[in-house]
Amino acid sequence: MNGAAAAAQSSSSTLLPLPPAREIPSTFAASFRSWWAAGEKESASSEERLLRRLPFFRSGSTPSLNQADGPVVAHSERVTLDNPKHYLNTLAIRATAPASDAPPPAILLHGYGAGLGFFFLNFPTLAQWAGTRGSAVYALDWLGMGRSARPPFRVKAKREDIPGRVHEAEAFFVDSLEQWRARMGLEKMTLIGHSLGAYFSVAYALRYPTRVSKLVLLSPAGVPRDPDTTMPSREVTDGQVTGDGGPEPTGNVDAIRKEQAAEKRKETRASRLFTYLWEEGWSPFQVVRSAVFWGPMLVGKYSSRRFGALSEDETRDMHDYITNITLAKGSGEYCISHILAPGAHARMPLVDRIAALKIPVTFVYGEHDWMDPEGGVTSIDNLRAAGNNDGRMYVIPHAGHHVYLDNAKAVNKLLLKELDSRRR
């Protein structure tokens, strides 16, 4: 064994074991213990519990890229931005034998209030792609979210100045991603964004078109003009991805819209209060932080209900991770009322802007998604009308909004297909 390989093995083998994730709180006592332990140290531990599921993950200092360590090596790092107080928490998965003709690296970008740990079921497949192609995969926490720096989030534009508010809110995230790209020395990237992360991926590509090779948008937020618009009957012609990842013809957009309409009719007075709070700049994560000792229990109820597709251990680890990043200081989360209007449709919808893109764009929705897939259909039409025929759309069965977790097998197969696609 050479020195670099031995050092890497030593670094990995001498790690102290992480404490196990606490139980998902169902009592006040358990909730209090989770709240009491929350902090930067526990946040780092909860993230590492997820990442240690990856056999190629190395904790500690940046590991050497040596083929004796396997096809890829992964580690976490803080990438400092132009403002030395700002940094993006980053997971880097790099090939130990980089190829001179490697495709652009894949960049995973999480959704609202989430973090890079949400992609833990997708990392193994993407790491295999990076090792085979001699490329890299990066996952990062947006500025003001996850375990990245949490500077104050401020928008100076007046409430009635919608374009000004949207531009400032987008710039907070888009500019930090561009600074991160420059620091990492990347020429081009394939952006894989989920929900609000997909929205910001499009915003970045519009502002820095020469830096993006492809876009893969997983259940993207902010695409359609208005979710209440009646949709004409039409089919998605590019096919559905089945549980085993195989494409087959489908017409599932209508079914998704009908399910969403049924849920809409269940709205109560609480939704009207939510609308008021939204317009006042309220963040849903304030509820958890304001609940103090009860906060982890609120997160526990969400974790137990939302991540049914995960194992018991995975759900516990996810709960611990979500609790810690949710209880951290509020920052980027306050963008939401500037980007989206109540009801989650965009103040400046992407469907009206996306035609400016000249790169491949892929839309992916879950079969039970609450994001409106008609936005993806119309966006592809707009791309084609502008001369860009590289738009595709897929519907993933047995999946909701967190499509990459709900049916990871199908999404992973689709991601490999899109990353290796020779469109453009």
NORLIN-V968221 format. One record per backbone hydrogen bond with DSSP energy under -0.5 kcal/mol. NH is the residue of the N-H (numbers start at 1). CO is the residue of the C=O. E is the energy in kcal/mol with one decimal. If there is no record, write none. Layout:
BEGIN
nh/co/e
NH/CO/E
NH/CO/E
END
This chain:
BEGIN
nh/co/e
6/2/-2.5
7/3/-2.6
8/4/-2.3
9/5/-2.6
10/6/-2.9
11/7/-2.8
12/8/-2.0
13/9/-2.8
14/10/-1.9
15/12/-0.9
25/23/-0.6
31/27/-2.2
32/28/-2.8
33/29/-2.1
34/30/-2.0
35/31/-2.3
36/32/-2.9
37/33/-1.8
38/34/-1.0
38/35/-0.5
43/39/-2.6
44/40/-2.4
45/41/-2.0
46/42/-2.6
47/43/-1.9
48/44/-2.3
49/45/-2.0
50/46/-1.0
51/47/-2.1
52/48/-2.7
53/50/-1.1
54/51/-2.1
55/53/-0.6
57/54/-1.8
58/74/-3.1
66/64/-1.1
69/66/-2.4
70/67/-1.7
73/94/-2.1
74/56/-2.6
75/92/-1.8
77/90/-2.5
79/77/-0.6
79/88/-2.2
80/78/-0.7
81/83/-0.6
81/86/-2.7
84/82/-0.7
86/83/-2.8
88/79/-2.2
89/87/-0.5
90/77/-2.8
91/139/-3.4
92/75/-2.8
92/90/-0.6
93/91/-0.5
93/137/-3.0
94/73/-2.5
94/92/-0.6
95/135/-1.8
96/71/-2.8
97/71/-0.5
99/134/-1.9
102/99/-1.4
105/188/-0.6
106/136/-1.8
107/190/-2.9
108/106/-0.5
108/138/-3.3
109/192/-2.6
110/140/-0.7
114/111/-1.8
118/115/-1.8
119/116/-1.8
120/117/-1.6
122/119/-2.1
123/119/-1.3
126/122/-2.1
127/123/-2.8
128/124/-1.9
129/125/-1.8
130/126/-2.4
131/127/-2.6
132/128/-2.3
133/129/-2.6
134/130/-1.1
135/130/-1.8
137/93/-2.7
138/106/-2.9
139/91/-2.3
140/108/-1.7
141/89/-2.4
144/149/-2.6
145/142/-2.1
146/114/-0.6
148/145/-2.2
149/87/-2.2
154/152/-0.6
161/158/-1.5
162/160/-1.6
165/161/-2.4
166/162/-2.8
167/163/-2.5
168/164/-2.2
169/165/-2.5
170/166/-2.8
171/167/-2.4
172/168/-1.6
173/169/-0.8
173/170/-0.9
174/170/-3.2
175/171/-2.1
177/173/-2.0
178/174/-2.1
179/175/-2.3
180/176/-2.2
181/177/-2.5
182/178/-2.2
183/179/-2.3
184/180/-2.1
185/181/-0.8
185/182/-0.7
186/181/-1.9
189/211/-1.7
190/105/-2.6
191/189/-0.6
191/214/-2.1
192/107/-3.2
192/190/-0.5
193/191/-0.6
193/216/-1.8
194/109/-2.4
195/218/-2.5
197/194/-2.5
198/195/-0.6
199/195/-1.8
200/196/-2.5
201/197/-1.4
202/198/-2.0
203/199/-2.3
204/200/-2.5
205/201/-2.3
206/202/-2.3
207/203/-1.6
208/204/-3.1
211/208/-1.8
212/209/-0.9
213/189/-3.2
214/189/-0.7
215/360/-2.1
216/191/-2.7
217/362/-3.5
218/193/-3.2
218/216/-0.7
219/217/-0.7
219/364/-4.1
221/195/-1.6
222/344/-0.7
229/226/-1.7
237/235/-0.8
239/236/-0.7
240/248/-2.7
241/395/-1.7
242/240/-0.6
242/246/-2.1
245/242/-2.5
248/240/-1.6
250/236/-0.6
254/251/-0.6
256/252/-2.2
257/253/-2.3
258/254/-2.2
259/255/-2.0
260/256/-2.1
261/257/-2.3
262/258/-1.9
263/259/-1.6
264/260/-2.0
265/261/-1.4
266/263/-1.3
267/264/-1.5
271/268/-1.1
272/268/-0.8
272/269/-0.6
273/269/-1.9
274/270/-2.3
275/271/-2.0
276/272/-1.8
277/273/-2.5
278/274/-2.7
279/275/-2.1
280/276/-1.1
281/278/-1.9
282/277/-2.4
286/283/-1.8
287/284/-0.9
288/284/-0.7
289/285/-2.0
290/286/-3.0
291/287/-1.4
292/289/-1.2
294/291/-2.2
295/292/-1.7
297/294/-0.6
298/294/-1.8
299/295/-2.2
300/296/-2.4
301/297/-2.1
302/298/-1.6
303/299/-3.0
304/300/-2.6
305/301/-1.7
306/302/-3.3
307/303/-2.1
308/305/-0.5
310/307/-1.5
315/311/-2.6
316/312/-2.1
317/313/-2.4
318/314/-2.6
319/315/-2.6
320/316/-2.4
321/317/-2.3
322/318/-3.0
323/319/-2.7
324/320/-1.8
325/321/-2.1
326/322/-2.1
327/323/-2.1
328/324/-0.5
332/144/-1.0
333/144/-0.6
334/331/-2.0
335/332/-1.9
336/333/-1.5
338/335/-1.5
339/335/-1.7
340/336/-2.9
341/345/-2.9
344/341/-1.8
346/224/-0.6
347/339/-2.5
348/339/-0.5
349/346/-0.5
350/222/-2.6
351/223/-2.3
352/349/-1.0
353/350/-2.0
354/350/-2.6
356/353/-1.5
357/354/-2.2
360/213/-0.6
361/390/-2.3
362/215/-2.3
363/392/-2.7
364/217/-2.5
365/394/-2.4
367/396/-2.5
368/399/-3.3
369/366/-1.8
373/371/-0.6
375/372/-1.3
376/373/-0.6
377/373/-1.9
378/374/-2.8
379/375/-2.0
380/376/-2.2
381/377/-1.9
382/378/-2.4
383/379/-2.5
384/380/-2.5
385/381/-2.3
386/382/-1.3
387/384/-1.7
388/383/-2.9
389/387/-0.8
392/361/-2.1
394/363/-2.3
396/365/-3.3
397/241/-1.4
397/395/-0.5
399/396/-0.5
403/401/-1.9
405/402/-1.6
406/402/-2.9
407/403/-1.9
408/405/-0.8
411/407/-2.2
412/408/-3.0
413/409/-1.8
414/410/-2.0
415/411/-2.8
416/412/-2.1
417/413/-1.8
418/414/-2.5
419/415/-2.8
420/416/-1.8
421/417/-0.6
421/418/-0.5
END
